[in-house]
């Protein structure tokens, strides 16, 4: 029986680890290839089914389909006009509590930024929300000066600015406090804030809610924490006491 010296044993152990790592990597690649093949086969089956369905359709069937699509397009256009009439599509400011509650009643989904002129990070939020307001017609995006609505600030227990209130059907479902959940730095991307808002089901989102944008690379030099725990509360109250950025 051959005995290994200390150096020989260490080298053998390293070789064993390297071999195990290579085997694990190969297994992962094989699994990925199998998943891709399965997904491709499924897509091909779906396409074949659609082609077969179209081959059996006659002129009457195509006419019914055409009318249905026209009807859906008309409904979508009417809904878009309704949203625009309610102030959707633009990021604008409300002046007081009365106007705030009025705007929330007009829309199912509302994103409201509580800001202060002297807080630089609030201007960063303004830039991103102005972009998202145009991209998400289904949601209303507004801002309100926290110093002018002390009653509302106290009711919502807002202690940090900027704070973004996310409301659905007149109830707050979530708050985004400061930048901690957006990477902690000022140069986070609009897509990160979009994803975070979508976590509360306030906007229509086509991406993967389990895979935040930039999660594999740093955002603003830091890995995003992406906590995003949603809790439903009445618009008139808030129970959490988050504290970061500028205390109000």
Steps between C-alpha positions, in 0.01 A plus 500: 500500500647833390493785748468855373720775635340821629561683170383202293182472705426871461551478124277192480232679698521802269477272195194335654330836557580615147362180358182533705460860388537402135248219540252739667549755221447234234183377673366857513575547130324174416194604702491838327526335158214265588284792614573690178411197289176450694407867464577490125289188452211661687518812285508290183194308614313821570591640156396174331169509686434859390586415138272196507221711646539767230499236225154385608355852518274627223417858395226532763742399775754759384229766493399417859863517607550832321192654665614374841841658459348830386270494803791434736700783342204734540459408868872551560486843337195600704671388821812698406289811442329448835836476675628812328189692604571396861853640483690187406802523273650803675682547830343797678473664841198519729482790743322371811329209674165564331653482153703195599193303608311621194766372263518166682123455462521553123755223441539138603880516519693802631869570558553806721840651578523691829781748444674808637667768286820499706552123466716420196392137487142612444610657171648164397166331571324769294716416198419128512128538573458745211633227268285225650184712487521510120579130472220381731172659400315253723629676814483855629830660609484804728715688750420707807708735715524331840547836675156615382304192610592444863172320573555247222867454591407424861220263400733304272784530755746623242830578672746470211517683167471405227217256568292352219150393598343223290120488515237269352126557527552778753723294730876513543651165410868592532758772561841551341705684759824663393732315261591194708280268292626655176865425554584764760663737251374804309573363153253211498324428170137578422446129433584421863236739633254366242562146622462603864166670430384195306569284807198670658282426194452871426617493138481247218840334480621265227825403671578239762407622847733241654799626303560874558679696228875501558479237772804318358709816497527789738259791476669827579797311644287302745291190483131591536340367814156466334304437816164620370264359762146614423247565774151630434388795709228757478616817330456680833752303702842336503662282764864470399772739610768472232789739535762580237607792283359831626280487809196716448 
